[in-house]
């Protein structure tokens, strides 16, 4: 069937070319419009329920809100884990669903369950679903900052960084200058305006005003951007109107606190009076009664805030004995202040700031969403007050650009290298172009399919194309080489078209099967689950698309191109010399001249390269080129001469070769045992996230101080460009951080000139300067420090003395009670929301009692830190303090309150409103809303004795001190309560160094098993990356055998012989030899990326084995047809002809694959670590399997076939 398809394509060449052109255009269009991101979305399908319960302690939140919700959510269909967090005033419940669950279906199921559980919750709480976003949704962060501005130009000035000139309008300059102008709204490092040198003015804007700008101006405008789920504020102060009542005055005037609350509420409302009709005109009736409403007060107000305070002061609470009204201002101090906050933002160690976090909606295009957000910000900046500027704190698009550019650059390098290899082997440029045409065309077809199936272009999906480049071209190489051979051997009665068609049909079916086997070998990747599946499925899809595209192109367009281009001349020989020269000029020179003369500024920088490239490319197509026969090709002759003695040696010492191969396989066990294991190599995001944990009872003022100090220290390192710190949580369900947790996003300089260098030892270190000058230029004796060295420092040699330790970030930031943790932004966000663990290794202790959990977790952390088996390998091990919070417990005495006819609720109401402060109502100030809070003065709430004097009104009108109704104590309690599947849990975070995750966990498990005795009802779960690694390993152990069986069946369909299948599969163990040794030499751990490379290698082994067997079988069959297979000497000759004489196509397929993968080994940038580990086993395995196929395949083939032939003295051919 495949042979018939090839011949049909050759006979219908124009139709095939036209269809290919349409697909090519579609691929180019898809390349420009495909969704781009840095990495696949690795986060679980999850729905978050966030419940605010203001002023309530974690224990109360757990009992009344979190526990009812978690138990109810366990019944949601397809929910696999329900994780709860109870903290001061807030509850978070994370429902994590099985893979493949539709997010919006999951949200609807959670909403259904919320309806059933709502009657079990306190009446004042209102559970809300979190945003329809995932863990990688934090795509953009910014800060609002103030600085001096130019009063004549409050909107800012435009600066040209090339000429260092300033302009007051961007439209003043030409378009190419306008594009490089940068707007400066404020100026930090100068005192005068750069345009007219007038003094700058400092704005009078505080943190509360910045927060209002964020909440009521930036927030909703950015939320309206397509693709944005929510915009979250962090830092600053939320303005609050505070009514600070004097309990003594209330007692003197006999005014209960409840009366004050009701009076404030009733004084803040607008009402409607329906409609009235006057003079044939309809009027809508409105009763204006909002606090601060224009005209609601007789006094003139300078601003809305003063208006609200004045209106509050005029609220009447009653009348005295003289009939005069008692106003709120008579019993309370009225002022503006700030709400209690659970999060702080800081920038570069310069002090507090206000920030915003843009969270992307699930399934959206990250790059396009960020671009739209930036466009919106540029529009909004013009509306900011003078002296306020917006600074970018984190921009995911930078990582996206670097990650995608890394893969695109590697793809370009691979295509160039493969093209050069083909030209070198064939010595015919047009034949090389035919073979290499599969590469760009296959890539474009893959991108077109990705666009149609909505698969993002990221480092993993593009990586699937990258590891396929060398293999994609194999089929076309074999076809082109076979066409060369058929053209050499054709008789005069056979046309070139027939010869090429026969050549393609001869090898097409086998090549198609070999590519199909490579595709099937990737089936295990498709069934990987959870994070591993989400990470590698895009790679498996794109590799499958690329290989399928290569297979289809090889049997459709490649035979057609061979007809046109594989010949000495493209132009008809009947044309005259002058006519041919005219065509050369029209094709080569004229378009180059047009390119040189087109007046497009965008072409200015590379116009000359376009012209030269066109001349070379068109010349390669139209100019005459001689096709060299394989025997006269110097590269082929060289390879045959090199291979000949090894072939003869292997055939003479057949059993010795087999024994040597077996010993080599056994020797590989040594490096295999030395390899460590990890879930995934680190994705080098290019930025850092500093996530220390402090004592859980720390105050917000102290945590703010620590945050500023750490940010300042971090910013002193030359490699650091920007620092944005956050303590506590942002106001979003996707951030369950306690106040004791710091998150500092560290943006590093992309320009390596900012990075320090360190010396490295070279072989020429002790040579004289004049002699070492040349090798120093090739192999420099210095290099830039790595990110790990920036974090943990590095050693400098100091002669015969001890090495000098250059401190890193981890050494400089050392505060008592501060436990450091260094990671990366995206990775951490995914881990925190998936497993809750922010370090590579996490230990979850599960049980019924928080105090016991805290004790056990501390014991585990101490054991890991002190045991010799793990001590040196542990950077940090700390247990979250489950009972480290500080509590003021007010235990109400029910007998005492009964004497005054009081209920528990009466006393609790005073505790909540007077002591804790209660938001009574909200002002309506245009589009802005601010709370009105009722409370006692702080001086009456700052110690136990004063709290005891808090007055509680009785039904009889008497006021009783709280101390007579309740006992007040201070003790320790949980600062935050965590649960998993409705069981309480305590976590231990472990950061490691100098060892892989798998080996470390094995040691740590031994330590814990030996030293920790778990009581009944308690158990330990090892989490973090180790949890992912174990899940992926179990899936692979199940699926790899199934894929192996499918490959066996395909090989049998291709060869129709189980013996041949066995011969082909012999390449697999020999490929593992090279793969394992290269991994060992490169010091790579066995990770999922490495196993994916090994799986891809198995498919390559099947392909190269089939090609080798194809040539041996073809040679054997040809000798048999020609009656030349009479004895074992003839068998020797046939094998020699199939192995040595056809060394060129076999070598080309392997060398193109090998050199197509080599650029991945030297790739650098975001995502390069993963690409290197994908390529390493394939490169190492290809080398050893190719050698095995050249030396052992002929031996095995001879030993199998010799039994059917009579014995004869074996001699090499002359």
N, C-alpha and C positions, 0 to 999 in steps of 0.2 A: 504493500500500500504506500509506504514512504517513498519507494523507488518510483512508483507511478506519479506521486505528487511532485517529485523533483522534475520528472520529465514534462509534466503538465506546465510547471512554472517556466521551464526553459522554452517551451513552445508558445507561451503567452506572456512574453517578457514585458511588454508595455503595460499590460494590466497589473502585473506584479509591481512594477516600478511606480505606477500611479497610486496604487493602494499604499505602498510604502511611503510615498510622499505625504499622503494624507495623515498617516500615523505619525510621521516625523513632525509635521506641523502641530498635531495635537500634543505631542510630547513636549515641544518647545513651549506651547501655551501653558501646559500643566506645570512645567518647571517654574514659570513666573507666577503662578497663582496657587501653588500648593501650600498647605498649612505648614508653618515652620515652628519648631520648638527646639529646646536644647536636648531634652531627654524625653522618653515616653512618660506619660503620667503613671507613676508607680503606686499611687495611693489606692487604698482599698475603696470599694463602694461603701460609703458611710453616710449616715444621717445623724446630725447633732441636734440634741434638744437642749436649749439654754433656758434656764429659769432664774429670774432675779427674785431674791427674797431679802430685801434690803435690811441691813442691820442684824441679821441672824447669824449665830455662830455655826461653824461647820457641823458640829454634832447634831444640832437641831435641823439644819438643812438636809443632812443625811437621813435622819429619821422621818421627816415630814415630806420631803420632796424626792431626793435621789433614790432612796430604797423603793418606794412605791413605783417610781418610773422604771427603774432597772428590772424589777421583777415582772412588770407588765410587758416590757419590750422583749423579754426572752421568748415570748409567744409569737413575735412577729415572724412571718414566713421568711425563710432563707437567711435569717439573722444567725451569724455564727459566734459573735462575741458582743457582749454588752458591757461597756466600761463606764463607770461612774466616777465623778469628781465632785466632792462637796467642799466648798471653801466659804470664806466669810461673805455672806450675802448673795452667793451664786451657786447654782448647780449646773453641771454639765453631764449629759449622758450621751455617749457615743455608741451608736448601733452599727456594727461592721457586718456587711453582708457577704454572702458567697460570691465568688467570681462570676462575672457575667450577668449579675442582677442589674436591671435598668434602674438608674438613680431615681428617676421621677416615679417609677412604680414603687420603689422602696419608700420614698417620701410619703406617698399616698397611704401605704400600709401603716407607717408610723403614725400618721394623722388619725387613721381609724382607731388605732390602739389608744391614742391620747384621749379620744372621746370617752373611752371606757374607764380610764384611770383618773379622769379629771375630778370625779366626786370624792376621791381619796386624798386629794391635795388641799392645803389651806385655801380658803376662799380668796385671799389677797394675792395669790401667785397666778401667773399666766405663762405656762410653758410655751416656748416659741421654737420653731425649727430654725436651725442655722442656715447660712446661705447655701445655695446650690453650687457649691464650690468643692474643690478637693485640696489635698495637702500641698500641692504645687501651685495653688492659686495665688500666692503672694508674689505678684509679678512686678510690683512697682511701689517704692516707698519714697516719701519726700518729707521735707521739713519746711516750716514757715519761720523765717528768721528776720530780725530787724537790724538795721545798720544805718549809718548816715546817708543822706541823699541830697541831691542837688535841688534847691528850692525852685529854680527857674525851669527845671526839667524833672518834675516829680515822677513822670512815667519812665524815666531812665534814659540812658544814652547808648548809642550803638558804637561798638569798638571793632576796628579792623585789625586782627592780630598780625596780618602780614605787614601792613605799613605803619601800625601803631597810631592810627588816626581815629578821632572820635567824631561822631555825627549825631545830631539831634533827631534826624528822620532817616529811616532805612531806605525810603524811596528816593533819596537824593542821588544814589549811585547806580551804576550800570548793573544789569542782572548778575553777571559773573562775580562782581564785587559784593553785591547785595547778599548773595548766598552764603558768604563767609563771615558776615557781620554777626557779632554777638551782643545781645542786650545785657546791660548792667543797670539794674534798678537801684542798687545800693553800692556803697564803697566802704571797704573795711580798712584799707591800708593807706588812706590819704585823707587830707584835711580840707582840700579845695576841689571844686568841680574841675575835671580834666578839660572841659571845653572852654570855660570862660574864667576859671580860677576864682570863682566866688566861694565863700566859706560854705561848707556842708552843714546840714541841719540834722540833728539826731531826733528820731521820731519818739513821741510819747505814747508808746503802745506797750502794754504789759501782756503777760502770759494769758490772762483771762480774755483779753480782746483778741489775741491770736487764736485762742481756742474757739471763740465765737466765729471768727472768720472761717476756721476749718469746719465747724459744725454746720453753719448756716449759709455759707457761700461756696466753699470748695466741695464739700461732701456730696451734696445732692446733684450738683452740676456734673461731677465726675461719675456718679452712680448712673446717670442717664446715658453714659457712653455705651455703645453697643459692645457686648462681651463682658461688661463689668457686673459682678454680682453685688458687691457692696464696697464702700469706702469707709475705712475704720479710722477713727481718731485715736491718738495716743499722746499723753502728756498735756501740760498746761493745766488751767483751772476752769472748771465749769462754773459760770457765774450763778450765784445763789443769793436770794434775798433772805436774810436771817432775822427772825423775830426772837430776840433773846429776852425771855420773860424773867422778871424778878419774883421769885416765889414769896418773898417777904411782903411785897406790895400786893400780890394776889391774895395772900392770907389776910392782910389788913383790910382789903376791900371786899373780902369774902367772894372772890371770883374764882370758880374752879377752872382748871386747865382746859377741860372739855368745852367750856363756854368760849374760851379764846379761839380754839380750833374752829368751832362752828361759825364764829363771827368772821374769821378770815376767809373761810370757804364761801360764805354767803355774800361777801363783799367783792367777789371776783367772778362776775358772769355777765354776759350779754344775753338778751332774750329777744325773741321776735313777737310782734303783736299782730301778725297776719297782715291784712291789707285794709286801707281806707280809701274812699273816693271823694275827691273834692274838685269842684269846678271841672268836671269831666276828665279828671286826671287821676290816675291810680298811684297811690303811694304805699311803699312797704314800710311797716312800722318796726322800729328797732329801738330796744332799750339798751343804752350804752352803759355798761357797768364793769368792764374789765379794769383791773388795776393799771393805772398809767394811761388810760384812754385819754385822748385829747379832749379838753374841756370838762373833765371829771373833777377837777379841783379848781378852786378859785385862785390859787396862787400861780404865778408864772413859773413854768418849769424850763430849766436850761436844757435838759435832755430827758429822754424817756426813763432812765434809771432814777433820776431825782423825782420824776413824776410818780413812779411806782412807790418809792419810799414815802412821799408826801401823802399819797392815797392810803397807804397802810397806817400811817400815823393818825389819820382821821377816822379810822374804824371805831365805832362806839361799842363798848362792852356792857354798858348799863348806865345808871345814874347814881350819884351820891345822895346823901340825905338832903342836900340843898337843891336837888333836882338838876344839878349840873351834870352833863354827860362825862362819863369816864372813857377816855380814848385809849387806844392801844398804846400810844406813845407814853401814856401815864404809867404803864406797868411793864413796858418792854423797851429795850434798845433796838432800834431798827437800823440795819446796815446791809451792805453787800459783802459777801465772802465767797467761799468756794465749797463745792460738794466734797464729801469724803472721796478720795481717789485711790484706786488700786493699781495705777500705772503711771510711770514717769518716763519722759523721753529726754535725751541729752545728745548734743552734737559736738564731737571733736574735743571734749573736755573743756568747752567754753561756757557751759552752763545749760540750764534747762531750755527746752524748746518745745514746740508743738509739731507733731508729725501726723502723717496720713499714710495709710496702707491700702493700696488698691488690690482687691481680690477679684480674680477672674472667674467668670462663670464656667461651670463644667462643660468640657467639650469644645471650648472656643479656641480660636487661633491666637496664641500668646503674642506673636510678633505683631500681628495686625491690631490686636487689642491695645498693646503698649503704644503703637504708633497713633492710634486714635486718642488715647489718653494724653499723649504729648501734645497733639494738636489742640485738644481741649484746654490743656494747661496754658499753652501759649495764648489762647483767647482769654482765659480767665485772669492771667497776670496783669492785663491792662486795667482790671477792675480792683486790684489790691490797693490798699492805702499806700501813700507815699512812705518810703522807708521800709517796706515789707517786700521780701523777695522769697522765691521758692527755690530750695536747693534739693537736688536729687540725692537720696540716701542709698537707694538700691534700684538697679535697673536690670531686669532679667534679659532684655534684648541684647545687652553686651555679651552675656554668656551664650545666648542663642546664636549670635553672629559668629563668635569665636568657635563654637562647637561645630556649626554647619560648615564654616570655612575650613576647619581642620579636615573634615571628610571630603569636601569638594577639592581642596588642594591635593589631598592624597589620591583622589580619583584621577585628577589631571596627571599627576606624576605616574600613576600606574598605567594610564593609557599611553603616555609618551614612551615609557620604558618598554611596554609590550610591543608597541609599534616599531621601535628601534631593533628589538630582538628579532622580529619577523623579517625586517629588511635585511638584517645581518645574515640570517639563515638562507633566505631565498635569493638575495641579490637582485631583486626585481621589485621596484617601488610600487608598481600598480598591483602586483599580487599581494604585497603587504597591505595596501589600502583596502583591497577586497577583504582580506582576513580581518583587518582592524576595524572595518565598517561595523562589525557586530558590536563593538564596544560603545561608541556614542549612541548608536541606534538602540541597542539593548537597554542602556541607561534611560533613554527618553521613553521607551515603551514602559519600563518599570515605573517611572515617575507618572506616566499617564494612568496606569492601573492604580497606583497609590492614590492619585487624586480622585479617581472614580470610586474607590473604596474608603475614602476619607481617612487615609493613614498619613500621619504627620511625617514630614521630613525632619528627622533628628539624627543624633549620632548613631543610634542603633539601627534605624531603618536604612539610613545611608551606608552604615557599616556593612549591612547585608549585601549591598551592591559592591562595596569595596573589596570584600573577601571573595567576590564572584568574578572580578574583572579578568584575572588570569585564566579562569576555567571557561568563561563565556567564549573566549576566542579559540578554545581548543578544537571545537568541531570545524570551524571555518579554516583553521590552519591545516588540519588533516585533509579537508576537501581540496584546498588550494594545492597542497603538496601532491595529492593524488592526481589532480588535474595536470600538474606539471609532468608527472610520470606517464600519464596516458598520452599527453601531447608528444612526449619524447618517443613513445613506442607505437604510435598510430601508423597505419599504412596509408598509402595515397588515396585509397578509396573511402577512407573514413574522414568525414568533415570535422572541423574543430568543434562545432556545436555538439556533434554526436560523441566525440571523445570526452568532452567536458561533462556532458550529461551522463555518460557511462561511469565516469570517475566519481561523480557525486552520488549516483545511485549505488555504487559498489560499497561505499563506506557509510552512507547516510543512515541506514537502519541501525547499525551498531552504535554510531555516534548518538543517535536519538535515544537509544536505550541507556547508554552511559550517562547522558544528561538526566534522563528520567530517574536513574538510580541515585544520582547526586541529590535530586529533589526529594526523593523518598527518604534519604538518609536524615533529612531534617525534620521528619515527622515527630520525633520525641520532643522537639522544641515547642511544637504547637500544643502539646498537652501539658506543658509545665503550668503550674498554678500559681496564684497569688503574685507576689512581687516578681519572682523569677519569670513567670509567664508574661507578665506585663512588660518586663524589660526586654526579653528576647523574642517574643512573638513578632514584633515588627521586623526584626532582623530576619527571622525565618520566612516571613511573608515576602520581603523584598528579595531575598536570595532565591526563593522559589520563582518569583516573577522574573527575575533576571535570567535564571537558568532556562525557564520555559521560553522566554523571549529569544534567548540564544539558540535554543533547539529549533524553534519555528523559523527564525531567520536563516539558520544554517541550511534548511531544506526548502527555502522559498527564494529569498532575494539573493543569497550568496551564489547559487548556481547561475542566476541571471547575470550578476556582475562579473562572474568568471567568464561568461561568454563574451562580454564586451571588453574586458580589461586584461585578461590573461592571454597576451599575444605580444609579438615583437612590436607591432604597430597598431595604433588605434584608428588612424586615418586610413582610408583605402589606398592600397599600393598603386591603384590605377591613376590616382591624382598626380598632376604635374608638381614639380618641385616648387614652382612659384605659388601655386594654389595652396600647398601645404604651409608655406611660409606665411601667407596671408592669414590663414586660420590661426597659426601660432601667435601672430601679432594681435589679432582680434581677441583671442582667448586670454593671452597672458599679459600683454602690455596695456591694451586699451582700458580694461577695468582698473588696473593699477593707477593709471593716469587719472581716471575719474575719481578714485579714492583720494588721490593726492590733492585734487583741486576742489573737492567739496568744502564749502565754507561752514563747517560745523565746529564750534569751539570744543565740543565734547570729544572730538577725534584728535585734538591738537597734540595730546601727550603720546599717543601711540599710532599716529597716522603712518609713520615710516614703517613700523612693524607690520601693519595691515597690508601695505603695498608689497613689501618683501614676501610676506606670507602668501599673498595671492599668487605672486609670480612663481614661487616655488611649488605650491600645491597644484596650480594649473599646469605647470611644466611637467610635473610628475605624471599627470594624466595623459597629456597629448603628445609629449615628445617620445620618439622611438626608444625602446629599451630591449636589450637582448635577454632572452630567457636561457639561462644556463642549465644544461642537463645535470642531473644529480652527480654523475660521475665526474663532470668537469667543474663542479662547484667547489672552490677551494675550501669552504667551510665544511662541506660534506666529506671531502677527502680527509681533512684534518681529523674530524670526529671518527671516521672509520679507522684511521691509523692509530688513533689513541685507544679505541675500543678493541681492536683486533687482538692484541696480546692478552688482554684481560679475558676476552671471550675464550680464546684457546686454552688459557690456564684453567678457567672454570670448567670447560668441557673435559679436560684431561683429568682433573681431580674433583670429580663430581661429588663423591661421598665426603671428601674433605670440606668442600664448600658448604654442603648441607650441615655438617657438624659445626663449622665455624659460625654459620648463621644462627644455629641453635644456641651456641655459647654466647653470642652477642645479645640474644634476647634475654638469657639468664642474667648476664652482667648488668642489664638495665634495671634489675630489681634494686640495686644499690641506690642510684639517684632517686628512684621512685619512692623509696622509704624516707628519703631526706626531704621530700616536698611537703610543705605545710598545706593547710586548707583554709579557705575563707569563702564567704558568700560571693562577694564581688570585689574587684579592685576598686580603689577609691576613684570617684569621678572628680577630676580636678576642675572645680568650678571657677577657680581663679580668685575667689574671695573666701574669707573666713567668717566663722560665727563663734564668738566667745560666749559660752553659756555656763558661768559658774553658779553655784548654789550657796546661799548664805544661811545663817541661822533663821529658822522659820518665824521667830518672834520679833525680828528686827522691824523697826518703825520705818515709815515711808521717808521721813526726813533723813534717817541714817542711810537707807539704801540709795537715796538720791546722791548723798555725799560719796558713797563708795563707787557708784556708777560714774560720777564725774572724774574721780581720781583714776579709776581704771582706764577710762576713755583717754584721759590725758597722757597716761603712760604709753598706751598703745599708739597714739598719734605721734609719739616721738621717734618711732622707727622710720627710717627713710623709705622703706618699701611700702608704707601705708599712705594711701591717698586720702581716705575719708573714713571717719568713724561715726556710727550712729548707734547709740545705746538705748536700750529699753529695759526698764525694771518693772516687774509685775506684768499685767496683761493688758492688751488692747481690748477695746470694747467690741469683741467679736466672739462667736462661738468656736471659731477655729483656733483660738488662743487660750488654752486653759492654764496658763502659767500662774503660779502663786506669786505674791509680792516679793518673796525672797529669791526669785529667779531673775537673773540678769541675762539679757540677750543683746550682744553687741555685734552689729554687722560691720565687718572690716573690709573696706574696698581697697584692694592692692593696686599699685601702679601697673599698668599694662606695659609701659615703656621700661624695658629691662635696664636702662641706664640708671634708674633709681635704685636698683638692687645691688647690694654689696657683693664683692667677689671674695673668694677664698682660694688659697693655693691648693693644688693637687700634685702629687708626686708623679714625675715622668722619668722615663729611662735616661733622659739627657740631663737630669738635675745636676750632676757633678761634672758635666762637660764644661770646657771654656766657653765664654760668651760668644766668641766668633763662630765656634763650631755648633753651638746649640741654637743659633739665630734662625736657621732654616726650619729645623723640626719644631721649633716653638711656634712658628707661624701655622704649621699644619696641625700640630697637637698642642694647643695652648696649655700652659701650666697653671692657669687660673680658670675658675668658672663662677657663674652666678650662684648664690645660695638658693636652696630649694625652699618650698613653703614649710616643709617639716623642720628644716634648719632655722627658718625664721621663728617658728613656734618654740622649738625645744633647744635652740642653740646648737653650736658645733665646736669641735676641737681644732685648735691651731697648733701645728708642731712647734716645739720650742727647743730645738737642738737636743742636747742630752738631758735637759730638764723635763719635768712633767708637762704634758700638753696644756695649753691655755684654753680654758672654756670661754667661748664668746656667748654671753647670755642671750637667750631668746625671749619671746613674749612670756612664756610660762615661767621663766626665771625671774623676770622683772616684776611680774604681778604676783606678789605674795602678801596676802592680808590674813590676819588671824580670823579663822572661821569661814574663810572663802575657799571653796573647793573648785579648782579650775577644771574646765572641760572645753576642748577645742574641736570644732567640727566645721561643717560647711552648711550654708543656708538651706538649700533645697533638700539635701540629704537628711538634715535634722528635722525639717518640717514633716517630711514623709514618715520618718521613724517615730516622731512624737505622736502623730495622729494614728499611725498604724499599730504600733506596739506600746507606745508611751515611753519607750526607752530612747534616750538621746545619746548613749555611748555604744561602742561596738558590742559590748557584752552587758546584759542586764539580768538580774536575778529577782524574780517575783516570789515573795513568801506569802502564801495564802493561808488564812485561818479565821477563826471567829472573834479573836480578842485583839484590839489595837495595841494595848500595852505589851502583850506577849509578842506580837508581830514586830514591834519596834525593838524589843530585846533580841529576838532572833536575827533580825536584819543587821543589827550592830555587831552581833557575834560573827556573822558571816563575813561582813566587811573587814573586821579585825583579823579574822583567820586568813583571808586572802592576802591582806597587806603584810602579814608577819610570817607566814609559812615560807620556808626556803624554796619550795617548789614554784611559788608564784610571786614572791616578793620583788625580785629584780625585774620582772616582766610587767609589773603593775604600775602604771603612771599614777592612777588614783583609784580608790575604791571607797565609796561612801554610801551610807544608808540614809535615805530621806528620813528626817525626824518626824515620825508619825505622831509623837506626843510632845512636840516642842513649842506649841503655842501657849500664850499666856491668857488666862481667863479670869474675869471678875464674875464669880457666880453669886447670884442673888437667889437664895433658897427661901421661898415664901412659906411662912408658917400658917397653915390653913386654920388652925385653932384661933390664932391671934386675929386674923382678918375677919373671921366669923363674928367676933365680938363687936366689930364696927359695921357689921352688915355689908362687908366688902366681898367681892368675888375675886378669884385669881385674875380674871381679865381686867378688872379695875386697876390692880397693881401693875400688871404687865403693860397696860396702856401708858401709865406714867413712865415706866422703864423705857418703853420704846420712844415716846415723844419727848419727854422732858430730858432724860439722860442721854438717850441715843440720838435724839433729834429726828423729827419726822417731817417729810415733805407734805405740806397740807394742800397746796394747790399749785397751779402753774400760771405764770403771767403769759399774756399773749401780746407780744411786741412786734407787730407786723408779721414777718415770717419766723421770728425767733420765739422760743419758749424757754422760760427759766423757772426753776422751782422756788417756792416760798417755804422756808424751813422754820419749824418751831422747836426751841430748845431752851435749856437752862444755861446760865453763864458757865464758861469753861472752868472758872475758879471754884465752882460748886460741884464739879464732876471729876476733879483730878486726884482725889484720894478717898479712902474708905470712910473716914469720919465725916467728910462733907457729904458723901453720898447718903450716909445714914440720915442726914438732916433733910433729904428731899421729901417734900410734903405730898401726901396722898389725900385727896378730898373724899370725905365719906358722904353717904346719902343724907346725913343730918346736917351737913354744912361744915362740920368740923374738919380740920386739916391734921393728919397724923403723920409723924416722921416715918420714913421708910424703915429706919432701924428698929422700930417697934413692931414691924410687921414681917420682917425677913432677916435672915442671917447672910452677911456679905463676906465672901472669902476670895482669896486669890490662889489659884493653883494652875498646874500645867495641864494641857489638853491638846487635842489634835489641831494643828494649823490648817490641815487639809485632809480629808478622808477619801481614800481611793478604794474602788471596788471593781471586781471583774466577774461578770456573770453572777452578780448579787453576793459575792463573797469578798470580805475585806482583804486588802492586800497591802504589803509594804515592799518597796523596791530598793534594790541595791544597784548602783551604777558603777561600772568598772571600765576604766580606760586603760588600754594596754599598749606596749611598745616592744619592738624587737621580736615579735612572734606572731604567727597567724592565729586567727580566731579559733579555728577548730582545735589546734594543739593546746591553746591556752585553756579552753573550756574543759578539755579532758583532764588537765592538771587541776584546775579549780574544782571540778566535780570530785576528784579524789580527796582534795583538801577538805571540802565541805562534808563529804561522807565520813571522813575520819574524825572530824573535830566537832560536828554539830549533831546533836540529838534532837530530832523533831518530836514534839508531843503529839498525842493523838488528835486528829482533826486538822493538822497542819501539813502542808506540802510545799515543794519548791518547783518553780518553772523557770528554765533557762531561756532567756529571751534575747532580743536585739538581733544582730545579724546572724547569730547562731541559729535562731528559730527559723529564719528564711532558708539557711543553708541545709538544715535537716529536712525541711519540707521539699526542697528541690531535689535532694538526694533520693528521697523515697519515691518521688514521681519518676525520676530517671531510671531507677532500678526496676520499675514496673514496665516502662515504655520502651527502653532501649532494646530488650529482647524481641519485642513485637516488631520494631523497625528492622531489626536484623533478619527476622524471618521474611519480611516483605522484600528486603534486598536480595536474599537468597532466591526467592521466587522470580524476581526480575532478572537476576543473572541467569537463572535456568532458562527463562523465556528467550534470553539473548543468545545463549550458547547451546541450549538443548542437551546439556551434559552436566551431570552433577560433578564429574571429575574436573571439568573445566571450571565449574563454580569454585571448587576447592582450590584450584591453582590460582584463580583470580584473588581469592580471599587470603592467600598466603602473604599478600602485600601488607595486610593490616598489622600483624605483629611486628613486621620490620619497620613500618612507619611509626609505630609507637616507640621504637628504639630511638629514632631521631627526635621525636617530639619530647620524650621524657628527658633526654640528655640536654636538649636546648633549654627546656624550662629550668632545669637544674643550674645550668651555666648562667642563665639570666636572673636567677634567684626569684623566680615567680612561684607563687603558691598555686595549688590546685583550687581554682575558683570556678564558678559557673561559666564565666567567659572562656576559661581554658577548656572546659568540657564541651562547650559549643564548638570551639576550634577543633577538638578531637573528633566530634561527630562529623563536622565538615570534612575532616581529613579522611574519614572512613569512606565517604562518598567519592573523594578524589582517588583513593586507592582503587576503588572499583572501576573508575573510568580509565585510569592509566593502565590497569591490569587488562581491561578489555581491549584497549588499543594495541598493547603489546601482543596479546593472544591473537588478535585479528591478523596482524602481520605474519606471525608464525603460522597460523592456520592457512592464510592465503598462499604463503610460499609452499607449504606442504601440499595443498590442493593443486597448485600449479604444477609442481613436480610430478604429482600423481597423474594429472591429466596428460602431461607430456611423456608419460611412461618412463620417467627418470627416477622413480622411487623403487629401486630394485633391492637395495640392501642398506645396512646401517651407515655406510659411507655416504650414500645419497641422502639419507636422513640428515646426516651431519651438514652436508652442503645446503640442504633446504633450510635448516635452522640458521645456518650462517647467512644465507641470503635474506631471510626474514628478520634477523636480528641486526647483523652488521650493516648489510647493504641498505636497510631502511632505518638506520639510526637517526636520520635527520628529522622526520616527522615526530618520532617518539620524543626526541630531545626537545624539539620545539614546543610540544605541548607541555612538557614538564618545566622547561626553562621560562616560558611565558607565564605559567602559573606561579612559579617560584619568584621571578622578578616582579610579577604583578602584586605579590604580597609583601615584598621587601620594603616598599615605601611605608607600609603600615608600621614596621619596626622602628623607623626613625621619625615617625609622626610625633608632633608635639602640639600642645595646646589642650583645650577642653575636650575631654573624651578620648584623648590619645592613649591613656593607660588601658582602657578597655579594648581599643583597637589592637594594641600591641599584644595583649594576651589572647586575643582571638587569632592573630596571625602566627604567633610563635610556634604552637604545636603543628600548624599546617606547614610552615617553612621547614622545621626540623624533620617532620615526618616525610615530606616530599623527597628530601635529599636521600634518606636511607631507603625508602621504598623504591625510588628510581634505580639506585645502585643494585638493590636486590632483584628488581625486574630485569635489569640488563645482564646480571650474572647468574641468578638462580632460575629464572623462568626458562631460559634455553636448556639448562641442565634438567629441570623437571620435565619439560616437554620431551626431551630426548629419552629420558628414562621411561616415560609413559608410552611413547610410540615405538621404542626399539623392540618390544616383545613381539610385534607383528611382522618384523623383518628378519631375514637371515643374518647371521653373524658375519661381520666383515671387518677388516682392519680399518680403524678410523684414522683418517689423516686430514689435515687442514687443506682447504682448497688453495690452489696456487693462483 
